[in-house]
Amino acid sequence: MFPKVICGCYDDFFIMIKEVITIQPRGFCAGVARSIKTVEDCLDIFGPPIYIKHAIVHNKVIVSDFKKRGAIIVEDVDEIPDGAIAIFSAHGSPPEHFAAARKRNIRIIDATCPLVTKVHMEMIKFIEDDVNVVYIGHKGHVEGIGVIGEAKMMGVEVPIIESVDDVAMLPFEKNEKIAYLTQTTLSINETQKIVTALEKRYPHITTSPAQDICYATTNRQKAVAMLAQKVDIVFIVGSKTSSNSNRLVEVAIQNNCDAYLVDGVEDIKEKWFSNKKTIGISAGASAPEYKVREIISFFVDQGAKHLEFIQTEENIQFTEPIELTRARKKGSAIHLSTQGK
């Protein structure tokens, strides 16, 4: 079950690994859990094939599993057949994608995370109020493309800020109305540096009442910072395409701990373990828990002790997409009418 790549000399290597420490919260956030269940339910209700516009979440293990079950991943609405079932991913989409799909009678199931939708709504409100908006995020990231797409639809170009240096390049005058919004999966510390620079240049700058970096990103970064103080090396389970998973690796490194991003136990390399006795494990918001458990089991089976710490309790849940609820009701009505015949 486990790969040989981790170990060239099993006995000598594993005798050094004394503890595996995991920390909560980790793994699926409410938005990811909702989007994954949406795909599972659509496969059950409608049957394959179903189309997913962009990877439902940024995790190659989950995407691969759904492909095997009949989901077809596309990047462009034009790749979806007329009248097909199409799930729009958790990261959100620009409004023109929705319009293009509706024009071709594509049945949209919108799995956008509600916390991403919140940022879309904030963008629209600021622009309607004639406020200049800047967006803190990673250029080319699908979440930002969706949010900024709201502004483009309204004829407004919104600058993207990736670093403190970008603040000096902004075209707005000091006395103009201005607000900032952020991608939901950013580094808390790095984002605060950018916000501080914005506030220095524009002392009157505003933002949304509730911060845009989501609760799950915040909680997982705090947990990994705590974990990094207790171990010699940290593994973050997640894919390279996952923004929030990459930020967790950065947090561990910033706390003076070696850290690596892995999709699973198969990615772990023996060379990372020189003089290491304690291993820490967490997971990005789109990483499945069973991949974490495989790593825990691998080391426990070699004699390591497993400890778990809880940094924050999470109990947030989101309701399913309204389109899915309607599909269930329609299916129930058809079933009842059939029974009556």
JOBEL-V852012 format. One record per helix or strand of 2 or more residues. SS is the DSSP state (2 for helix, 1 for strand). FROM is the first residue (numbers start at 0). LEN is the number of residues. If there is no record, write none. Layout:
BEGIN
ss->SS from->FROM len->LEN
ss->SS from->FROM len->LEN
END
This chain:
BEGIN
ss->2 from->9 len->5
ss->1 from->18 len->6
ss->2 from->29 len->17
ss->1 from->49 len->4
ss->2 from->59 len->9
ss->1 from->70 len->4
ss->2 from->76 len->3
ss->1 from->84 len->4
ss->2 from->94 len->9
ss->1 from->106 len->4
ss->2 from->113 len->15
ss->1 from->131 len->5
ss->2 from->141 len->12
ss->1 from->158 len->3
ss->2 from->163 len->4
ss->1 from->177 len->5
ss->2 from->187 len->14
ss->2 from->214 len->14
ss->1 from->232 len->5
ss->2 from->242 len->12
ss->1 from->257 len->5
ss->2 from->264 len->3
ss->2 from->269 len->4
ss->1 from->277 len->6
ss->2 from->288 len->12
ss->1 from->304 len->6
ss->2 from->321 len->18
END
